[in-house]
Amino acid sequence: MFQTMRIKVLFIFISLLVVCPTHGQDSYVSPKIEEYIDFIDDCHTSPVDYVMGLFDRYDVVILGERDHRDTTQYDLIEQIMSDPRFIDQVGLIMTEVGVYNMAGTVDCIVNASYASDREFETALWDAYQNLDYTPLWENTNFHQYLCSVYRINKRLPTEKKLHISCTDVPFSWHQTEGLTHEQFQDFLHIWDYKDIVMGNNALTELYKLFDGPDPRKKALIIFNSPHSFLTGPNSRPAPYAGQIIAERFPGRVANVAINWAKRRNGYRGLTQNGKWDAAFAACGNKSIGFDLAGTPFGEDRFDLRPGYFKKRLEYKEVYTGFIFYKPVGEWVFGIGIPNMADAGFVDELARRDSEIWSGETMSSPEERAEIYDYYARTRSFRIPDLSGQTSFIEKIDRQISRYYKSGVRKGETE
């Protein structure tokens, strides 16, 4: 057993040198994470298999998306959507991103036939310009997601194609002529009740699915946390979107958290101050999915965003399941929309970004070009590269390192 634990620690040095650069070969795993490591060792359910297993027990599965900008989680989502079991069983995918009034348009686009992929990209861009009430949804992964659905659908017969819907607050840029910055700010007060709107929009689509002709009466929903919570704090003026859906369909809804890091005005640390990530690191950052109830993970206090819940809640009370897919250091954030070669959109984008969103007047062609470049230029980066976040990787090192101390062997106390 001692040799096994030693091998685990050595694996950490190979796979996470950026996180744990100072450990020597005489470091041992803290007893505090032994039961977590044992559970991970015994769990062999891949994230895709876990989600499909949930669909055997539930009609609706809500994925708790991590940082909106992370593209790696959408690699996993594409794996789920392209699985033959998913195609056979699941008739609808819903997302937080995208205004609800554009839902039918984007579904038609990803289900249509085109003479070429270029023709699809043109149709998608025409819709994408108006998909959000921000000047333009600049996170690359949502464009990635829509293209993934199209690629999957392209090879499927009509009755097997995937259908999609957006759930966010309705808004139309076509109706904003003369709109002032102050009027737009008044509209944004709807954010206080965003979850109610999203939850009810999702319910509308679920009723259509359950009562409609598609024999696949299952739905996947992708909501950023905390919109994916199935329970809410008493102090909040409105319930969460996931909570609304679960209360309308009791016993039919599950939610799954994808591993994250804690955030509040920037990244603050790892889940359980590094305990979970340290355990997964000891197991080679194994990608698995599992129910939280009956596990040491489920018994831990929910700590995603401190202050969200006044009363103490355990993870199993907020989420049905958990997926570990890539440690924080491997997340890749993407900004910029590919194939956005539309010079005619420069002035409109500047109007949205400066005059309506920021309340500024932009007159310089150079300034307009700079705004356009921000949205059109695709680039990727990782958390340590974020402005003001260079110390976060050092915090990761400290949080994980405390579970690997010299001279501590399995079964011994610290």
Disulfide bonds with the S-S distance in Angstrom:
none
